[in-house]
């Protein structure tokens, strides 16, 4: 897809850039506009042919969408908004502040105005917020030929025509979803219902989280899922490309939260320096405050530390092993919960599995730790003192305890967060690390007190 | 989708289970079979109506697919395999060992046998490996009516008919991709090319990584992308539901690798205890061996530690702050690289951004650390000795150094891994933690040596 027209665009006047890129595919035009600032992008957009501008603004990858709509002359904006898909208009309006949002809403054609107002009312993470109201629905009394004729008429104005929703004409509720491929293959004179499968259609409630729409489309291999209210009326549909966009966004958020920060709402390359620092500083400070407990814990062991300095040598090793095992368990359970492989009430099954897993993993590390200390001592690389055997035993047993605690705590924290109504992916991993660091110190010094009392301590 | 037929299935005989669930949707039958072991699932499958068994085996979510195909009587397996979609057959055959695989391949109809052999030859992570050869292609000389007639004939045997590939009849190369919606809306007597867009179709090479197919489908909102060889011949297509499955799988792998372990190839609830321990032990040991360097580093500072035990109190706090800032930077860059927002050659831009970001973030934590020590000292909560001001300064400056190093190292490691041909998501985070732990100790003790020389040290 490399293209010289696109590569050189940066140095030209907006009108020339528009002329150069006007024949590219909309997603490729988006790539060019995303390298420009909002003002330039707006000028290029104004110079693009109207239908191309609509296509480009319909792309969810466009970064300055809201700024462009705000920046265009109102009459141009009105003409473009009237042709855009409604779910994108809603996406963009979500990011525009009042009173400008109201002013722009007034520019929409009357029927779209009402839909957009309703769509804007859904919470941002709900299925309702990513649905479009531009779908094809037909009464169940129509023949296949009627439906195909209707599709030919409305095809241009609908986000997808591959799923057609068949309604009970009396009660106006969804009775079936029919695919265009079955319609094309069917007998034109037969009822539209002959092309339907034998099962009730899959649907999602408007207030459900959008992850539920993602799950249904992914599980049942759908091209769209209808969004319904409590009485079975269709409010809109969520299409497979909305789902893919939602998945990409969600994946980025999940990785960033797992990395211990608030998810950025803009790409790394676009976000301003101070905004990025702000997003990172919050969590970093929160974790720093929790980690201060390690200093307090250590202060509690100052006598032991003064008597046996050799104990301090292994503090980082023991703490990090606990953190690593906790991080493994957390990452496993975050995904298992997200994919609905385990349910909340299964937490004790998980605990019963992580307990022996932690003991085995801790045992392996413990043996390696003991061998390490023994080898250094015997080969004369370092002298851990006359009680080196007891020290090795202390480190080994502490590793078993810390890794076991890390595995169990790391596996259960996602359940606790989910239960408390939080996203399990949100900073589980760094939380576990902090929890395990503090507890790891306590475990280490308790084991030391037990084994080394009367010798080193 | 809750259903009592499904919930109670566990206690019944295979034949009764099959009778109960036969009318459910295939993905829901998969949910039931996944709660059973391979042997039971095979018996239920054998008792299902033939067409339902085909639909169920076509679901990528089915966990015992390979075991079921191996376990069924050969004549039943042959009948089912003949009707399954080829990309799923290939998926399943990938997990069956020779010589059974060859034996099963021989059961396929001759034309499918050849396709499966070719598909099996593509590397598992390539676009070729997830493509299907069941697509619709037509010569560019046909009219729209010809194409629609052809679709009616072949609809049942194609994975998708929503994208139709138009070939140059002389050279047999791809000239256009046409959507079914444009065909349905078009003039039946016009050439198929009148329904085509004005641009060359998007395509992907068979040897390209499957992430490239995912990227193209997601960027251009396609329902399928054609897979071509070097001369433009279509080998197959990758459909949007293959892409969604690939994304879910990839997301799980990414989170697990980020958590510092080898990605599990089975769900958490399905994998055997020892196999899970094995997948976790490898990385845990590797990280443990690297973390041993912290013990060696500490041994190098044994004199300082003996003289100023108070320094040890802040070791966990300083190390974890470096680790957290590194983990933030890594998670940001892993996603930015995956989404192609930054390229390999941009590494120095990133470094130039992370350096000031690290200084600011480290400065914030440093000030908090200094205030913490000062408060404890002045309020009499803990006595850090007469040189507490210098100690506070040491901790503050060390935090600036460690957090800055963590941010820069954490942001650059994904580039290094990518450059070296590894997946940047693979254990970047725990690697950074280890690197930052060891370096953090060195930074801390160097700052201490500088500031505390002549007083505490």
Interface residues (C-beta under 8 A of the other chain):
Chain A: X1 X23 X24 X25 X27 X61 X148 X151 X152 X155 X156 X160 X161 X162 X180 X181 X182 X184 X185 X198 X199 X202 X217 X218 X219 X220 X221 X223 X240 X241 X243 X244 X245 X247 X248 X251 X252 X254 X255 X256 X258 X259 X260 X261 X264 X267 X268 X269 X273 X276 X277 X280 X281 X283 X284 X285 X287 X288 X289 X291 X292 X294 X295 X298 X299 X302 X305 X306 X309 X312 X313 X314 X315 X316 X317 X319 X320 X321 X323 X324 X325 X327 X328 X330 X331 X332 X333 X334 X335 X336 X339 X341 X342 X353 X356 X357 X360 X361 X364 X365 X368 X369 X372 X382 X403 X425 X429 X430 X433 X434 X437 X441
Chain B: X1 X23 X24 X25 X27 X61 X148 X151 X152 X155 X156 X160 X161 X162 X180 X181 X182 X184 X185 X198 X199 X202 X217 X218 X219 X220 X221 X223 X240 X241 X243 X244 X245 X247 X248 X251 X252 X254 X255 X256 X258 X259 X260 X261 X264 X267 X268 X269 X273 X276 X277 X280 X281 X283 X284 X285 X287 X288 X289 X291 X292 X294 X295 X298 X299 X302 X305 X306 X309 X312 X313 X314 X315 X316 X317 X319 X320 X321 X323 X324 X325 X327 X328 X330 X331 X332 X333 X334 X335 X336 X339 X341 X342 X353 X356 X357 X360 X361 X364 X365 X368 X369 X372 X382 X403 X425 X429 X430 X433 X434 X437 X441
